[in-house]
């Protein structure tokens, strides 16, 4: 059976990114808010994990508009005897749509794979 898992979203960061070490790898975690084009006031909030992100965190801050592309991953865990799950976007590509306030034009690379 064929399958395809690719998602592209345009939204704004809801807060400053977190940088975490997972083993020896670095992951930048952030959440984006995506407004629905069809239903006024409806907003999708999606957690994003950006592995091997390099300098990307320096350009991300609350409110910055980004275009992200990646694969949806359903994460599951148990808390207080209750099974829980959520979708997380494993980001493979990020495009900055706006520039962080105070950044010089030459510092703004714009595209992070």
N, CA, C and O atoms as a GROMACS GRO file, in nm:
protein
  452
    1UNK      N    1   0.084  -0.118   0.000
    1UNK     CA    2   0.000   0.000   0.000
    1UNK      C    3   0.089   0.124   0.000
    1UNK      O    4   0.184   0.133   0.078
    2UNK      N    5   0.058   0.219  -0.086
    2UNK     CA    6   0.134   0.344  -0.095
    2UNK      C    7   0.091   0.440   0.016
    2UNK      O    8  -0.024   0.438   0.060
    3UNK      N    9   0.184   0.522   0.059
    3UNK     CA   10   0.150   0.625   0.158
    3UNK      C   11   0.240   0.746   0.136
    3UNK      O   12   0.346   0.736   0.073
    4UNK      N   13   0.197   0.859   0.189
    4UNK     CA   14   0.271   0.984   0.173
    4UNK      C   15   0.244   1.069   0.295
    4UNK      O   16   0.129   1.088   0.334
    5UNK      N   17   0.350   1.122   0.357
    5UNK     CA   18   0.337   1.202   0.478
    5UNK      C   19   0.421   1.328   0.460
    5UNK      O   20   0.540   1.328   0.492
    6UNK      N   21   0.361   1.436   0.411
    6UNK     CA   22   0.430   1.562   0.390
    6UNK      C   23   0.334   1.674   0.424
    6UNK      O   24   0.220   1.674   0.380
    7UNK      N   25   0.380   1.770   0.504
    7UNK     CA   26   0.295   1.881   0.547
    7UNK      C   27   0.371   2.011   0.527
    7UNK      O   28   0.489   2.020   0.559
    8UNK      N   29   0.302   2.111   0.474
    8UNK     CA   30   0.357   2.246   0.459
    8UNK      C   31   0.260   2.342   0.526
    8UNK      O   32   0.142   2.344   0.493
    9UNK      N   33   0.311   2.423   0.619
    9UNK     CA   34   0.227   2.517   0.692
    9UNK      C   35   0.293   2.654   0.698
    9UNK      O   36   0.416   2.665   0.703
   10UNK      N   37   0.211   2.758   0.696
   10UNK     CA   38   0.256   2.895   0.713
   10UNK      C   39   0.189   2.949   0.838
   10UNK      O   40   0.066   2.953   0.846
   11UNK      N   41   0.269   2.991   0.935
   11UNK     CA   42   0.212   3.042   1.060
   11UNK      C   43   0.312   3.125   1.136
   11UNK      O   44   0.421   3.154   1.086
   12UNK      N   45   0.274   3.163   1.257
   12UNK     CA   46   0.360   3.245   1.343
   12UNK      C   47   0.398   3.167   1.467
   12UNK      O   48   0.319   3.089   1.519
   13UNK      N   49   0.521   3.188   1.515
   13UNK     CA   50   0.565   3.124   1.638
   13UNK      C   51   0.484   3.179   1.756
   13UNK      O   52   0.461   3.300   1.765
   14UNK      N   53   0.443   3.089   1.844
   14UNK     CA   54   0.364   3.131   1.961
   14UNK      C   55   0.452   3.168   2.080
   14UNK      O   56   0.403   3.224   2.178
   15UNK      N   57   0.579   3.139   2.071
   15UNK     CA   58   0.673   3.170   2.179
   15UNK      C   59   0.815   3.154   2.129
   15UNK      O   60   0.837   3.113   2.015
   16UNK      N   61   0.911   3.186   2.213
   16UNK     CA   62   1.050   3.168   2.177
   16UNK      C   63   1.084   3.019   2.170
   16UNK      O   64   1.027   2.941   2.246
   17UNK      N   65   1.174   2.979   2.082
   17UNK     CA   66   1.209   2.838   2.069
   17UNK      C   67   1.289   2.788   2.189
   17UNK      O   68   1.358   2.865   2.256
   18UNK      N   69   1.280   2.658   2.214
   18UNK     CA   70   1.361   2.590   2.317
   18UNK      C   71   1.465   2.504   2.245
   18UNK      O   72   1.434   2.437   2.146
   19UNK      N   73   1.587   2.507   2.295
   19UNK     CA   74   1.691   2.420   2.240
   19UNK      C   75   1.717   2.311   2.343
   19UNK      O   76   1.746   2.340   2.459
   20UNK      N   77   1.706   2.186   2.301
   20UNK     CA   78   1.729   2.073   2.391
   20UNK      C   79   1.829   1.978   2.330
   20UNK      O   80   1.842   1.966   2.208
   21UNK      N   81   1.900   1.911   2.418
   21UNK     CA   82   1.990   1.804   2.375
   21UNK      C   83   1.918   1.671   2.396
   21UNK      O   84   1.866   1.645   2.505
   22UNK      N   85   1.915   1.590   2.294
   22UNK     CA   86   1.859   1.456   2.301
   22UNK      C   87   1.973   1.363   2.264
   22UNK      O   88   2.006   1.347   2.147
   23UNK      N   89   2.032   1.302   2.367
   23UNK     CA   90   2.155   1.227   2.344
   23UNK      C   91   2.264   1.326   2.304
   23UNK      O   92   2.293   1.420   2.378
   24UNK      N   93   2.323   1.305   2.188
   24UNK     CA   94   2.424   1.398   2.139
   24UNK      C   95   2.369   1.490   2.030
   24UNK      O   96   2.443   1.569   1.972
   25UNK      N   97   2.240   1.480   2.004
   25UNK     CA   98   2.178   1.562   1.900
   25UNK      C   99   2.105   1.682   1.962
   25UNK      O  100   2.054   1.675   2.073
   26UNK      N  101   2.103   1.791   1.887
   26UNK     CA  102   2.035   1.912   1.930
   26UNK      C  103   1.903   1.924   1.854
   26UNK      O  104   1.897   1.903   1.733
   27UNK      N  105   1.796   1.958   1.927
   27UNK     CA  106   1.666   1.979   1.864
   27UNK      C  107   1.613   2.115   1.909
   27UNK      O  108   1.620   2.150   2.027
   28UNK      N  109   1.560   2.191   1.814
   28UNK     CA  110   1.496   2.318   1.843
   28UNK      C  111   1.346   2.290   1.841
   28UNK      O  112   1.292   2.242   1.742
   29UNK      N  113   1.279   2.321   1.954
   29UNK     CA  114   1.136   2.296   1.968
   29UNK      C  115   1.062   2.429   1.970
   29UNK      O  116   1.104   2.523   2.038
   30UNK      N  117   0.953   2.437   1.894
   30UNK     CA  118   0.871   2.557   1.892
   30UNK      C  119   0.730   2.519   1.852
   30UNK      O  120   0.706   2.409   1.802
   31UNK      N  121   0.637   2.609   1.873
   31UNK     CA  122   0.497   2.589   1.835
   31UNK      C  123   0.458   2.699   1.739
   31UNK      O  124   0.494   2.816   1.757
   32UNK      N  125   0.383   2.662   1.635
   32UNK     CA  126   0.334   2.763   1.543
   32UNK      C  127   0.181   2.767   1.549
   32UNK      O  128   0.116   2.666   1.577
   33UNK      N  129   0.126   2.885   1.522
   33UNK     CA  130  -0.018   2.905   1.513
   33UNK      C  131  -0.051   2.932   1.367
   33UNK      O  132   0.009   3.019   1.303
   34UNK      N  133  -0.146   2.856   1.315
   34UNK     CA  134  -0.187   2.869   1.175
   34UNK      C  135  -0.335   2.906   1.172
   34UNK      O  136  -0.419   2.831   1.221
   35UNK      N  137  -0.366   3.023   1.116
   35UNK     CA  138  -0.504   3.067   1.106
   35UNK      C  139  -0.574   2.996   0.992
   35UNK      O  140  -0.516   2.976   0.885
   36UNK      N  141  -0.700   2.958   1.014
   36UNK     CA  142  -0.778   2.893   0.910
   36UNK      C  143  -0.820   2.996   0.805
   36UNK      O  144  -0.867   3.104   0.841
   37UNK      N  145  -0.802   2.964   0.677
   37UNK     CA  146  -0.846   3.057   0.574
   37UNK      C  147  -0.998   3.056   0.553
   37UNK      O  148  -1.052   3.146   0.490
   38UNK      N  149  -1.066   2.954   0.606
   38UNK     CA  150  -1.209   2.940   0.583
   38UNK      C  151  -1.294   2.978   0.702
   38UNK      O  152  -1.406   3.028   0.685
   39UNK      N  153  -1.245   2.956   0.824
   39UNK     CA  154  -1.323   2.985   0.944
   39UNK      C  155  -1.254   3.093   1.025
   39UNK      O  156  -1.148   3.070   1.083
   40UNK      N  157  -1.312   3.210   1.028
   40UNK     CA  158  -1.253   3.322   1.101
   40UNK      C  159  -1.244   3.287   1.249
   40UNK      O  160  -1.341   3.240   1.309
   41UNK      N  161  -1.127   3.310   1.308
   41UNK     CA  162  -1.107   3.284   1.450
   41UNK      C  163  -1.061   3.142   1.482
   41UNK      O  164  -1.024   3.115   1.596
   42UNK      N  165  -1.062   3.052   1.384
   42UNK     CA  166  -1.016   2.915   1.409
   42UNK      C  167  -0.865   2.909   1.387
   42UNK      O  168  -0.815   2.948   1.281
   43UNK      N  169  -0.794   2.860   1.488
   43UNK     CA  170  -0.648   2.856   1.483
   43UNK      C  171  -0.599   2.714   1.515
   43UNK      O  172  -0.648   2.652   1.609
   44UNK      N  173  -0.504   2.666   1.438
   44UNK     CA  174  -0.438   2.538   1.463
   44UNK      C  175  -0.305   2.566   1.530
   44UNK      O  176  -0.226   2.646   1.480
   45UNK      N  177  -0.280   2.502   1.644
   45UNK     CA  178  -0.151   2.513   1.712
   45UNK      C  179  -0.079   2.380   1.695
   45UNK      O  180  -0.133   2.275   1.729
   46UNK      N  181   0.043   2.385   1.643
   46UNK     CA  182   0.116   2.262   1.616
   46UNK      C  183   0.258   2.272   1.669
   46UNK      O  184   0.331   2.367   1.638
   47UNK      N  185   0.298   2.173   1.750
   47UNK     CA  186   0.435   2.166   1.800
   47UNK      C  187   0.526   2.120   1.687
   47UNK      O  188   0.489   2.035   1.606
   48UNK      N  189   0.647   2.177   1.684
   48UNK     CA  190   0.745   2.144   1.580
   48UNK      C  191   0.877   2.106   1.644
   48UNK      O  192   0.921   2.170   1.740
   49UNK      N  193   0.940   2.003   1.592
   49UNK     CA  194   1.076   1.963   1.631
   49UNK      C  195   1.165   1.982   1.509
   49UNK      O  196   1.139   1.926   1.403
   50UNK      N  197   1.271   2.061   1.526
   50UNK     CA  198   1.363   2.089   1.416
   50UNK      C  199   1.500   2.033   1.454
   50UNK      O  200   1.572   2.094   1.533
   51UNK      N  201   1.535   1.918   1.398
   51UNK     CA  202   1.662   1.851   1.428
   51UNK      C  203   1.771   1.910   1.341
   51UNK      O  204   1.744   1.961   1.232
   52UNK      N  205   1.894   1.904   1.389
   52UNK     CA  206   2.009   1.956   1.315
   52UNK      C  207   1.982   2.097   1.265
   52UNK      O  208   2.008   2.129   1.148
   53UNK      N  209   1.930   2.181   1.353
   53UNK     CA  210   1.883   2.314   1.314
   53UNK      C  211   1.994   2.417   1.301
   53UNK      O  212   1.973   2.522   1.240
   54UNK      N  213   2.112   2.389   1.358
   54UNK     CA  214   2.222   2.484   1.345
   54UNK      C  215   2.189   2.619   1.404
   54UNK      O  216   2.158   2.629   1.523
   55UNK      N  217   2.197   2.724   1.322
   55UNK     CA  218   2.177   2.861   1.369
   55UNK      C  219   2.031   2.906   1.368
   55UNK      O  220   2.003   3.022   1.399
   56UNK      N  221   1.939   2.820   1.334
   56UNK     CA  222   1.801   2.862   1.314
   56UNK      C  223   1.740   2.929   1.437
   56UNK      O  224   1.662   3.024   1.421
   57UNK      N  225   1.772   2.885   1.556
   57UNK     CA  226   1.711   2.941   1.677
   57UNK      C  227   1.742   3.089   1.695
   57UNK      O  228   1.663   3.162   1.755
   58UNK      N  229   1.855   3.136   1.643
   58UNK     CA  230   1.891   3.277   1.655
   58UNK      C  231   1.796   3.368   1.578
   58UNK      O  232   1.786   3.487   1.608
   59UNK      N  233   1.726   3.313   1.479
   59UNK     CA  234   1.635   3.392   1.397
   59UNK      C  235   1.489   3.375   1.438
   59UNK      O  236   1.401   3.442   1.382
   60UNK      N  237   1.462   3.287   1.534
   60UNK     CA  238   1.324   3.260   1.573
   60UNK      C  239   1.290   3.328   1.705
   60UNK      O  240   1.371   3.330   1.798
   61UNK      N  241   1.171   3.384   1.711
   61UNK     CA  242   1.121   3.448   1.833
   61UNK      C  243   0.969   3.454   1.822
   61UNK      O  244   0.913   3.438   1.714
   62UNK      N  245   0.904   3.476   1.934
   62UNK     CA  246   0.759   3.484   1.937
   62UNK      C  247   0.709   3.583   1.831
   62UNK      O  248   0.759   3.695   1.821
   63UNK      N  249   0.610   3.538   1.752
   63UNK     CA  250   0.549   3.623   1.652
   63UNK      C  251   0.612   3.618   1.515
   63UNK      O  252   0.553   3.670   1.419
   64UNK      N  253   0.729   3.558   1.501
   64UNK     CA  254   0.797   3.553   1.371
   64UNK      C  255   0.719   3.460   1.276
   64UNK      O  256   0.688   3.347   1.313
   65UNK      N  257   0.686   3.508   1.155
   65UNK     CA  258   0.616   3.423   1.058
   65UNK      C  259   0.714   3.327   0.990
   65UNK      O  260   0.822   3.367   0.948
   66UNK      N  261   0.675   3.200   0.981
   66UNK     CA  262   0.759   3.098   0.919
   66UNK      C  263   0.675   3.006   0.831
   66UNK      O  264   0.556   2.986   0.854
   67UNK      N  265   0.740   2.951   0.730
   67UNK     CA  266   0.683   2.845   0.649
   67UNK      C  267   0.762   2.720   0.683
   67UNK      O  268   0.884   2.717   0.665
   68UNK      N  269   0.694   2.617   0.731
   68UNK     CA  270   0.762   2.494   0.771
   68UNK      C  271   0.712   2.378   0.685
   68UNK      O  272   0.596   2.374   0.643
   69UNK      N  273   0.804   2.284   0.660
   69UNK     CA  274   0.770   2.166   0.584
   69UNK      C  275   0.829   2.046   0.656
   69UNK      O  276   0.942   2.052   0.707
   70UNK      N  277   0.754   1.939   0.662
   70UNK     CA  278   0.807   1.820   0.727
   70UNK      C  279   0.707   1.708   0.730
   70UNK      O  280   0.609   1.705   0.654
   71UNK      N  281   0.733   1.614   0.820
   71UNK     CA  282   0.654   1.493   0.832
   71UNK      C  283   0.582   1.493   0.967
   71UNK      O  284   0.644   1.521   1.070
   72UNK      N  285   0.453   1.462   0.967
   72UNK     CA  286   0.378   1.452   1.092
   72UNK      C  287   0.415   1.323   1.164
   72UNK      O  288   0.426   1.217   1.103
   73UNK      N  289   0.433   1.334   1.294
   73UNK     CA  290   0.468   1.221   1.379
   73UNK      C  291   0.371   1.218   1.496
   73UNK      O  292   0.356   1.318   1.566
   74UNK      N  293   0.304   1.104   1.519
   74UNK     CA  294   0.214   1.093   1.632
   74UNK      C  295   0.291   1.039   1.751
   74UNK      O  296   0.340   0.926   1.748
   75UNK      N  297   0.303   1.119   1.855
   75UNK     CA  298   0.374   1.080   1.976
   75UNK      C  299   0.274   1.037   2.082
   75UNK      O  300   0.172   1.103   2.103
   76UNK      N  301   0.303   0.927   2.150
   76UNK     CA  302   0.213   0.871   2.251
   76UNK      C  303   0.287   0.855   2.383
   76UNK      O  304   0.407   0.827   2.384
   77UNK      N  305   0.213   0.872   2.495
   77UNK     CA  306   0.269   0.851   2.627
   77UNK      C  307   0.153   0.826   2.724
   77UNK      O  308   0.036   0.842   2.689
   78UNK      N  309   0.189   0.786   2.844
   78UNK     CA  310   0.088   0.762   2.946
   78UNK      C  311   0.116   0.853   3.065
   78UNK      O  312   0.230   0.863   3.111
   79UNK      N  313   0.011   0.919   3.116
   79UNK     CA  314   0.024   1.009   3.230
   79UNK      C  315  -0.095   0.985   3.322
   79UNK      O  316  -0.210   0.991   3.279
   80UNK      N  317  -0.065   0.959   3.447
   80UNK     CA  318  -0.170   0.934   3.548
   80UNK      C  319  -0.267   0.825   3.504
   80UNK      O  320  -0.387   0.835   3.527
   81UNK      N  321  -0.213   0.722   3.439
   81UNK     CA  322  -0.295   0.610   3.395
   81UNK      C  323  -0.375   0.637   3.268
   81UNK      O  324  -0.447   0.548   3.222
   82UNK      N  325  -0.364   0.756   3.212
   82UNK     CA  326  -0.436   0.792   3.090
   82UNK      C  327  -0.341   0.789   2.970
   82UNK      O  328  -0.230   0.843   2.976
   83UNK      N  329  -0.384   0.727   2.863
   83UNK     CA  330  -0.305   0.729   2.740
   83UNK      C  331  -0.330   0.862   2.670
   83UNK      O  332  -0.443   0.906   2.655
   84UNK      N  333  -0.220   0.924   2.626
   84UNK     CA  334  -0.228   1.053   2.558
   84UNK      C  335  -0.147   1.048   2.430
   84UNK      O  336  -0.055   0.966   2.416
   85UNK      N  337  -0.181   1.135   2.338
   85UNK     CA  338  -0.104   1.144   2.214
   85UNK      C  339  -0.120   1.284   2.154
   85UNK      O  340  -0.214   1.356   2.186
   86UNK      N  341  -0.027   1.319   2.069
   86UNK     CA  342  -0.035   1.446   1.997
   86UNK      C  343   0.044   1.433   1.868
   86UNK      O  344   0.132   1.348   1.856
   87UNK      N  345   0.011   1.520   1.772
   87UNK     CA  346   0.086   1.526   1.647
   87UNK      C  347   0.195   1.630   1.660
   87UNK      O  348   0.173   1.739   1.712
   88UNK      N  349   0.314   1.596   1.612
   88UNK     CA  350   0.428   1.687   1.612
   88UNK      C  351   0.484   1.688   1.471
   88UNK      O  352   0.499   1.583   1.408
   89UNK      N  353   0.514   1.807   1.420
   89UNK     CA  354   0.575   1.817   1.289
   89UNK      C  355   0.726   1.804   1.302
   89UNK      O  356   0.789   1.883   1.371
   90UNK      N  357   0.783   1.703   1.238
   90UNK     CA  358   0.928   1.685   1.233
   90UNK      C  359   0.976   1.768   1.114
   90UNK      O  360   0.967   1.725   0.999
   91UNK      N  361   1.027   1.886   1.143
   91UNK     CA  362   1.060   1.984   1.039
   91UNK      C  363   1.185   1.943   0.961
   91UNK      O  364   1.289   1.913   1.019
   92UNK      N  365   1.172   1.943   0.830
   92UNK     CA  366   1.288   1.916   0.744
   92UNK      C  367   1.331   2.042   0.670
   92UNK      O  368   1.443   2.051   0.620
   93UNK      N  369   1.241   2.141   0.663
   93UNK     CA  370   1.272   2.265   0.592
   93UNK      C  371   1.195   2.379   0.659
   93UNK      O  372   1.078   2.365   0.693
   94UNK      N  373   1.263   2.492   0.676
   94UNK     CA  374   1.202   2.610   0.736
   94UNK      C  375   1.240   2.731   0.653
   94UNK      O  376   1.357   2.752   0.621
   95UNK      N  377   1.140   2.811   0.618
   95UNK     CA  378   1.164   2.936   0.544
   95UNK      C  379   1.114   3.051   0.632
   95UNK      O  380   0.998   3.053   0.671
   96UNK      N  381   1.202   3.145   0.661
   96UNK     CA  382   1.161   3.264   0.736
   96UNK      C  383   1.087   3.356   0.640
   96UNK      O  384   1.137   3.389   0.533
   97UNK      N  385   0.968   3.398   0.680
   97UNK     CA  386   0.886   3.481   0.595
   97UNK      C  387   0.906   3.628   0.631
   97UNK      O  388   0.894   3.716   0.545
   98UNK      N  389   0.938   3.654   0.756
   98UNK     CA  390   0.968   3.788   0.802
   98UNK      C  391   1.098   3.784   0.877
   98UNK      O  392   1.149   3.676   0.908
   99UNK      N  393   1.153   3.898   0.907
   99UNK     CA  394   1.282   3.901   0.974
   99UNK      C  395   1.263   3.940   1.119
   99UNK      O  396   1.177   4.022   1.152
  100UNK      N  397   1.344   3.882   1.206
  100UNK     CA  398   1.341   3.913   1.348
  100UNK      C  399   1.377   4.060   1.366
  100UNK      O  400   1.472   4.110   1.306
  101UNK      N  401   1.302   4.129   1.450
  101UNK     CA  402   1.324   4.270   1.472
  101UNK      C  403   1.467   4.297   1.519
  101UNK      O  404   1.517   4.229   1.609
  102UNK      N  405   1.531   4.394   1.459
  102UNK     CA  406   1.667   4.429   1.498
  102UNK      C  407   1.774   4.355   1.420
  102UNK      O  408   1.892   4.388   1.431
  103UNK      N  409   1.736   4.255   1.340
  103UNK     CA  410   1.836   4.179   1.263
  103UNK      C  411   1.876   4.258   1.139
  103UNK      O  412   1.791   4.320   1.074
  104UNK      N  413   2.002   4.256   1.107
  104UNK     CA  414   2.048   4.322   0.986
  104UNK      C  415   2.014   4.236   0.866
  104UNK      O  416   2.006   4.113   0.878
  105UNK      N  417   1.996   4.297   0.753
  105UNK     CA  418   1.957   4.225   0.631
  105UNK      C  419   2.056   4.115   0.596
  105UNK      O  420   2.015   4.006   0.557
  106UNK      N  421   2.187   4.141   0.609
  106UNK     CA  422   2.287   4.041   0.571
  106UNK      C  423   2.290   3.923   0.668
  106UNK      O  424   2.340   3.816   0.634
  107UNK      N  425   2.236   3.942   0.791
  107UNK     CA  426   2.230   3.831   0.887
  107UNK      C  427   2.113   3.739   0.857
  107UNK      O  428   2.112   3.624   0.903
  108UNK      N  429   2.017   3.787   0.783
  108UNK     CA  430   1.895   3.712   0.758
  108UNK      C  431   1.914   3.619   0.638
  108UNK      O  432   1.905   3.662   0.523
  109UNK      N  433   1.941   3.494   0.667
  109UNK     CA  434   1.965   3.396   0.562
  109UNK      C  435   1.834   3.359   0.492
  109UNK      O  436   1.832   3.336   0.371
  110UNK      N  437   1.725   3.352   0.569
  110UNK     CA  438   1.594   3.328   0.511
  110UNK      C  439   1.554   3.184   0.492
  110UNK      O  440   1.436   3.153   0.504
  111UNK      N  441   1.646   3.094   0.464
  111UNK     CA  442   1.609   2.957   0.430
  111UNK      C  443   1.695   2.859   0.506
  111UNK      O  444   1.818   2.864   0.498
  112UNK      N  445   1.632   2.769   0.581
  112UNK     CA  446   1.705   2.671   0.661
  112UNK      C  447   1.653   2.532   0.628
  112UNK      O  448   1.536   2.503   0.650
  113UNK      N  449   1.739   2.448   0.576
  113UNK     CA  450   1.699   2.310   0.544
  113UNK      C  451   1.722   2.222   0.666
  113UNK      O  452   1.695   2.102   0.661
   0.00000   0.00000   0.00000
